[in-house]
Amino acid sequence: MSQSFSEVCAFLDGFDMCSGAATMNGFRAWLGKRGRGPSELTWWGLVLCEVDPTLKVSDVRSFSPAQNEEAVSALFSLLRDYLRTLGSD
């Protein structure tokens, strides 16, 4: 069963809120430092900028299965990279 990008983001936001809201805030800051999107975006908006700078946040719910797969894959790849940086400190 595949999940949409918006569903995965909602799950991660809920998990983050229940665990003290530290992980995703740090992830957002880390993404912001990469400079691939405007700093005022949410973490998931910044992930979309990593996938394709032309994607708009309002488009998320109308993503095709291929776009969802690409966005979810990029999200977990970026999250893995971020979590590795935490382990190296």
Buried (B, 14 or more C-beta within 10 A) or exposed (E): EEEBBBEBBEEBBEEBEEEEEEBBEBBBEBBBEEEBBEEEBBBBBBBBBBBEEEBEEEEBEEBEEEBBBBBBEBBEEBBEEBEEEEEEE
